[in-house]
């Protein structure tokens, strides 16, 4: 077993799974979903990185700079991402 596959091997595994999925359930319609928040100077202070596919939203990263935590910024980003996911046709998204 190779614990350090090459980029070519990684891409082969991804492409193989994508082909299988498309044959059995159709295209996933993956679309990245990324949002950032800025401070008054225009510096990035928070961000959420994820995407939508097959009617679902996922989050890879939700980050808020330590000086801006506990101010509701992360919650705001998550709500905005959920709103966008619903706009894209995602289901099972809970909006407060």
Helices and strands as residue ranges (DSSP letters): H 7-25, E 31-38, E 44-53, E 56-64, G 66-68, H 73-87
